[in-house]
């Protein structure tokens, strides 16, 4: 039986739908804060200074293991990042039609707001010396 283009489009699974739970499982099993691993940040590798997102992997790992205080200490914006990733994952998995109906300004506005918030927190953490590198 041949698949029609419409059936093929519905059957196609976005890689992000599988990648996010797989990545969450990997970070939950492998504790980057305790087991070490390769540096993931090219900005830090080049400059020696942690970037605005440095610590998110360790914070996600701590959060997935139920260590909320540790997660917030490593990166205070981990709840925001997790909430946004979860919303995007849910939209890609169950509400692709809703995602396509979003006004064109929504994604750029969310990205811009994230840049402002992450850079603001990064600068504050650099200034106060509270950046857990």
CNS distance restraints for C-alpha pairs under 8 A (distance, minus, plus):
assign (resid   3 and name CA) (resid   7 and name CA) 5.89 0.50 0.50
assign (resid   3 and name CA) (resid   8 and name CA) 5.95 0.50 0.50
assign (resid   4 and name CA) (resid   8 and name CA) 6.08 0.50 0.50
assign (resid   5 and name CA) (resid   9 and name CA) 6.09 0.50 0.50
assign (resid   6 and name CA) (resid  10 and name CA) 6.36 0.50 0.50
assign (resid   7 and name CA) (resid  11 and name CA) 6.10 0.50 0.50
assign (resid   8 and name CA) (resid  12 and name CA) 6.17 0.50 0.50
assign (resid  13 and name CA) (resid  17 and name CA) 7.01 0.50 0.50
assign (resid  14 and name CA) (resid  18 and name CA) 7.40 0.50 0.50
assign (resid  14 and name CA) (resid  92 and name CA) 7.37 0.50 0.50
assign (resid  14 and name CA) (resid  93 and name CA) 7.99 0.50 0.50
assign (resid  15 and name CA) (resid  19 and name CA) 5.89 0.50 0.50
assign (resid  16 and name CA) (resid  20 and name CA) 5.82 0.50 0.50
assign (resid  16 and name CA) (resid  89 and name CA) 7.33 0.50 0.50
assign (resid  16 and name CA) (resid  92 and name CA) 7.95 0.50 0.50
assign (resid  17 and name CA) (resid  21 and name CA) 7.40 0.50 0.50
assign (resid  17 and name CA) (resid  89 and name CA) 6.13 0.50 0.50
assign (resid  17 and name CA) (resid  92 and name CA) 6.67 0.50 0.50
assign (resid  17 and name CA) (resid  93 and name CA) 6.04 0.50 0.50
assign (resid  18 and name CA) (resid  22 and name CA) 6.26 0.50 0.50
assign (resid  19 and name CA) (resid  23 and name CA) 5.90 0.50 0.50
assign (resid  20 and name CA) (resid  24 and name CA) 6.11 0.50 0.50
assign (resid  20 and name CA) (resid  89 and name CA) 7.50 0.50 0.50
assign (resid  21 and name CA) (resid  25 and name CA) 6.09 0.50 0.50
assign (resid  22 and name CA) (resid  26 and name CA) 6.19 0.50 0.50
assign (resid  23 and name CA) (resid  27 and name CA) 6.14 0.50 0.50
assign (resid  24 and name CA) (resid  28 and name CA) 6.01 0.50 0.50
assign (resid  24 and name CA) (resid  60 and name CA) 7.95 0.50 0.50
assign (resid  24 and name CA) (resid  61 and name CA) 7.85 0.50 0.50
assign (resid  24 and name CA) (resid  64 and name CA) 7.68 0.50 0.50
assign (resid  25 and name CA) (resid  29 and name CA) 6.14 0.50 0.50
assign (resid  26 and name CA) (resid  30 and name CA) 5.87 0.50 0.50
assign (resid  27 and name CA) (resid  31 and name CA) 6.20 0.50 0.50
assign (resid  27 and name CA) (resid  32 and name CA) 7.25 0.50 0.50
assign (resid  27 and name CA) (resid  57 and name CA) 7.38 0.50 0.50
assign (resid  27 and name CA) (resid  60 and name CA) 7.27 0.50 0.50
assign (resid  27 and name CA) (resid  61 and name CA) 5.14 0.50 0.50
assign (resid  27 and name CA) (resid  64 and name CA) 7.84 0.50 0.50
assign (resid  28 and name CA) (resid  60 and name CA) 7.98 0.50 0.50
assign (resid  28 and name CA) (resid  61 and name CA) 5.19 0.50 0.50
assign (resid  28 and name CA) (resid  62 and name CA) 7.72 0.50 0.50
assign (resid  28 and name CA) (resid  64 and name CA) 5.52 0.50 0.50
assign (resid  28 and name CA) (resid  65 and name CA) 6.22 0.50 0.50
assign (resid  30 and name CA) (resid  35 and name CA) 7.17 0.50 0.50
assign (resid  30 and name CA) (resid  61 and name CA) 7.86 0.50 0.50
assign (resid  31 and name CA) (resid  35 and name CA) 5.71 0.50 0.50
assign (resid  31 and name CA) (resid  36 and name CA) 7.75 0.50 0.50
assign (resid  31 and name CA) (resid  58 and name CA) 7.35 0.50 0.50
assign (resid  31 and name CA) (resid  61 and name CA) 6.09 0.50 0.50
assign (resid  31 and name CA) (resid  62 and name CA) 7.67 0.50 0.50
assign (resid  32 and name CA) (resid  36 and name CA) 5.10 0.50 0.50
assign (resid  32 and name CA) (resid  37 and name CA) 6.37 0.50 0.50
assign (resid  32 and name CA) (resid  57 and name CA) 7.42 0.50 0.50
assign (resid  32 and name CA) (resid  58 and name CA) 5.70 0.50 0.50
assign (resid  32 and name CA) (resid  61 and name CA) 7.16 0.50 0.50
assign (resid  33 and name CA) (resid  58 and name CA) 5.51 0.50 0.50
assign (resid  33 and name CA) (resid  61 and name CA) 7.92 0.50 0.50
assign (resid  39 and name CA) (resid  45 and name CA) 7.39 0.50 0.50
assign (resid  41 and name CA) (resid  45 and name CA) 6.22 0.50 0.50
assign (resid  41 and name CA) (resid  50 and name CA) 7.77 0.50 0.50
assign (resid  41 and name CA) (resid  51 and name CA) 7.49 0.50 0.50
assign (resid  41 and name CA) (resid  54 and name CA) 6.94 0.50 0.50
assign (resid  42 and name CA) (resid  46 and name CA) 6.13 0.50 0.50
assign (resid  43 and name CA) (resid  47 and name CA) 5.99 0.50 0.50
assign (resid  43 and name CA) (resid  48 and name CA) 7.56 0.50 0.50
assign (resid  43 and name CA) (resid  49 and name CA) 7.29 0.50 0.50
assign (resid  43 and name CA) (resid  50 and name CA) 7.02 0.50 0.50
assign (resid  43 and name CA) (resid  51 and name CA) 6.16 0.50 0.50
assign (resid  44 and name CA) (resid  48 and name CA) 4.63 0.50 0.50
assign (resid  44 and name CA) (resid  49 and name CA) 4.91 0.50 0.50
assign (resid  44 and name CA) (resid  50 and name CA) 4.86 0.50 0.50
assign (resid  44 and name CA) (resid  51 and name CA) 6.26 0.50 0.50
assign (resid  45 and name CA) (resid  49 and name CA) 7.95 0.50 0.50
assign (resid  50 and name CA) (resid  54 and name CA) 5.55 0.50 0.50
assign (resid  50 and name CA) (resid 131 and name CA) 7.94 0.50 0.50
assign (resid  50 and name CA) (resid 133 and name CA) 6.42 0.50 0.50
assign (resid  51 and name CA) (resid 122 and name CA) 7.43 0.50 0.50
assign (resid  52 and name CA) (resid 118 and name CA) 5.70 0.50 0.50
assign (resid  52 and name CA) (resid 119 and name CA) 5.76 0.50 0.50
assign (resid  52 and name CA) (resid 121 and name CA) 7.59 0.50 0.50
assign (resid  52 and name CA) (resid 122 and name CA) 5.00 0.50 0.50
assign (resid  53 and name CA) (resid 118 and name CA) 7.27 0.50 0.50
assign (resid  54 and name CA) (resid  75 and name CA) 7.75 0.50 0.50
assign (resid  54 and name CA) (resid 133 and name CA) 7.41 0.50 0.50
assign (resid  55 and name CA) (resid  59 and name CA) 5.90 0.50 0.50
assign (resid  55 and name CA) (resid  74 and name CA) 5.69 0.50 0.50
assign (resid  55 and name CA) (resid  75 and name CA) 5.65 0.50 0.50
assign (resid  55 and name CA) (resid 132 and name CA) 7.40 0.50 0.50
assign (resid  55 and name CA) (resid 133 and name CA) 7.11 0.50 0.50
assign (resid  56 and name CA) (resid  60 and name CA) 5.89 0.50 0.50
assign (resid  56 and name CA) (resid  74 and name CA) 7.47 0.50 0.50
assign (resid  56 and name CA) (resid  75 and name CA) 6.00 0.50 0.50
assign (resid  56 and name CA) (resid  78 and name CA) 6.32 0.50 0.50
assign (resid  57 and name CA) (resid  61 and name CA) 6.19 0.50 0.50
assign (resid  58 and name CA) (resid  62 and name CA) 6.22 0.50 0.50
assign (resid  58 and name CA) (resid  71 and name CA) 7.27 0.50 0.50
assign (resid  58 and name CA) (resid  74 and name CA) 7.00 0.50 0.50
assign (resid  59 and name CA) (resid  63 and name CA) 6.06 0.50 0.50
assign (resid  59 and name CA) (resid  70 and name CA) 7.14 0.50 0.50
assign (resid  59 and name CA) (resid  71 and name CA) 4.08 0.50 0.50
assign (resid  59 and name CA) (resid  72 and name CA) 6.81 0.50 0.50
assign (resid  59 and name CA) (resid  73 and name CA) 7.92 0.50 0.50
assign (resid  59 and name CA) (resid  74 and name CA) 5.51 0.50 0.50
assign (resid  59 and name CA) (resid  75 and name CA) 5.92 0.50 0.50
assign (resid  59 and name CA) (resid  78 and name CA) 6.41 0.50 0.50
assign (resid  60 and name CA) (resid  64 and name CA) 6.02 0.50 0.50
assign (resid  60 and name CA) (resid  71 and name CA) 6.62 0.50 0.50
assign (resid  60 and name CA) (resid  78 and name CA) 6.70 0.50 0.50
assign (resid  60 and name CA) (resid  82 and name CA) 7.81 0.50 0.50
assign (resid  61 and name CA) (resid  65 and name CA) 6.34 0.50 0.50
assign (resid  61 and name CA) (resid  71 and name CA) 7.67 0.50 0.50
assign (resid  62 and name CA) (resid  66 and name CA) 6.36 0.50 0.50
assign (resid  62 and name CA) (resid  67 and name CA) 5.02 0.50 0.50
assign (resid  62 and name CA) (resid  68 and name CA) 6.68 0.50 0.50
assign (resid  62 and name CA) (resid  70 and name CA) 6.29 0.50 0.50
assign (resid  62 and name CA) (resid  71 and name CA) 5.11 0.50 0.50
assign (resid  63 and name CA) (resid  67 and name CA) 5.28 0.50 0.50
assign (resid  63 and name CA) (resid  68 and name CA) 5.19 0.50 0.50
assign (resid  63 and name CA) (resid  70 and name CA) 7.73 0.50 0.50
assign (resid  63 and name CA) (resid  71 and name CA) 5.43 0.50 0.50
assign (resid  67 and name CA) (resid  71 and name CA) 6.23 0.50 0.50
assign (resid  68 and name CA) (resid  72 and name CA) 6.21 0.50 0.50
assign (resid  69 and name CA) (resid  73 and name CA) 6.16 0.50 0.50
assign (resid  70 and name CA) (resid  74 and name CA) 6.22 0.50 0.50
assign (resid  71 and name CA) (resid  75 and name CA) 6.26 0.50 0.50
assign (resid  71 and name CA) (resid  76 and name CA) 7.38 0.50 0.50
assign (resid  71 and name CA) (resid  78 and name CA) 7.08 0.50 0.50
assign (resid  72 and name CA) (resid  76 and name CA) 4.42 0.50 0.50
assign (resid  72 and name CA) (resid  77 and name CA) 7.24 0.50 0.50
assign (resid  72 and name CA) (resid  78 and name CA) 6.68 0.50 0.50
assign (resid  73 and name CA) (resid 132 and name CA) 7.60 0.50 0.50
assign (resid  74 and name CA) (resid 131 and name CA) 7.78 0.50 0.50
assign (resid  74 and name CA) (resid 132 and name CA) 5.72 0.50 0.50
assign (resid  75 and name CA) (resid 132 and name CA) 7.80 0.50 0.50
assign (resid  77 and name CA) (resid  81 and name CA) 6.33 0.50 0.50
assign (resid  77 and name CA) (resid 118 and name CA) 7.58 0.50 0.50
assign (resid  78 and name CA) (resid  82 and name CA) 5.99 0.50 0.50
assign (resid  79 and name CA) (resid  83 and name CA) 5.99 0.50 0.50
assign (resid  80 and name CA) (resid  84 and name CA) 6.16 0.50 0.50
assign (resid  81 and name CA) (resid  85 and name CA) 6.12 0.50 0.50
assign (resid  82 and name CA) (resid  86 and name CA) 6.01 0.50 0.50
assign (resid  83 and name CA) (resid  87 and name CA) 6.22 0.50 0.50
assign (resid  84 and name CA) (resid  88 and name CA) 6.20 0.50 0.50
assign (resid  85 and name CA) (resid  89 and name CA) 5.99 0.50 0.50
assign (resid  86 and name CA) (resid  90 and name CA) 6.04 0.50 0.50
assign (resid  87 and name CA) (resid  91 and name CA) 6.12 0.50 0.50
assign (resid  88 and name CA) (resid  92 and name CA) 6.07 0.50 0.50
assign (resid  89 and name CA) (resid  93 and name CA) 5.94 0.50 0.50
assign (resid  90 and name CA) (resid  94 and name CA) 5.67 0.50 0.50
assign (resid  90 and name CA) (resid  95 and name CA) 6.78 0.50 0.50
assign (resid  91 and name CA) (resid  95 and name CA) 4.33 0.50 0.50
assign (resid  91 and name CA) (resid  96 and name CA) 5.53 0.50 0.50
assign (resid  91 and name CA) (resid  98 and name CA) 7.16 0.50 0.50
assign (resid  91 and name CA) (resid  99 and name CA) 6.15 0.50 0.50
assign (resid  92 and name CA) (resid  96 and name CA) 5.08 0.50 0.50
assign (resid  92 and name CA) (resid  99 and name CA) 7.39 0.50 0.50
assign (resid  95 and name CA) (resid  99 and name CA) 6.35 0.50 0.50
assign (resid  96 and name CA) (resid 100 and name CA) 6.30 0.50 0.50
assign (resid  97 and name CA) (resid 101 and name CA) 6.41 0.50 0.50
assign (resid  98 and name CA) (resid 102 and name CA) 6.58 0.50 0.50
assign (resid 102 and name CA) (resid 106 and name CA) 6.75 0.50 0.50
assign (resid 104 and name CA) (resid 108 and name CA) 7.86 0.50 0.50
assign (resid 105 and name CA) (resid 109 and name CA) 6.04 0.50 0.50
assign (resid 106 and name CA) (resid 110 and name CA) 6.17 0.50 0.50
assign (resid 107 and name CA) (resid 111 and name CA) 6.12 0.50 0.50
assign (resid 108 and name CA) (resid 112 and name CA) 5.98 0.50 0.50
assign (resid 109 and name CA) (resid 113 and name CA) 6.05 0.50 0.50
assign (resid 110 and name CA) (resid 114 and name CA) 6.12 0.50 0.50
assign (resid 111 and name CA) (resid 115 and name CA) 6.25 0.50 0.50
assign (resid 112 and name CA) (resid 116 and name CA) 6.30 0.50 0.50
assign (resid 113 and name CA) (resid 117 and name CA) 6.10 0.50 0.50
assign (resid 114 and name CA) (resid 118 and name CA) 5.81 0.50 0.50
assign (resid 115 and name CA) (resid 119 and name CA) 5.88 0.50 0.50
assign (resid 116 and name CA) (resid 120 and name CA) 5.91 0.50 0.50
assign (resid 117 and name CA) (resid 121 and name CA) 6.14 0.50 0.50
assign (resid 118 and name CA) (resid 122 and name CA) 5.98 0.50 0.50
assign (resid 119 and name CA) (resid 123 and name CA) 6.05 0.50 0.50
assign (resid 120 and name CA) (resid 124 and name CA) 6.21 0.50 0.50
assign (resid 121 and name CA) (resid 125 and name CA) 6.03 0.50 0.50
assign (resid 122 and name CA) (resid 126 and name CA) 6.09 0.50 0.50
assign (resid 122 and name CA) (resid 131 and name CA) 7.72 0.50 0.50
assign (resid 123 and name CA) (resid 127 and name CA) 6.02 0.50 0.50
assign (resid 124 and name CA) (resid 128 and name CA) 6.12 0.50 0.50
assign (resid 125 and name CA) (resid 129 and name CA) 5.78 0.50 0.50
assign (resid 125 and name CA) (resid 130 and name CA) 4.96 0.50 0.50
assign (resid 125 and name CA) (resid 131 and name CA) 5.07 0.50 0.50
assign (resid 126 and name CA) (resid 130 and name CA) 6.58 0.50 0.50
assign (resid 126 and name CA) (resid 131 and name CA) 5.88 0.50 0.50
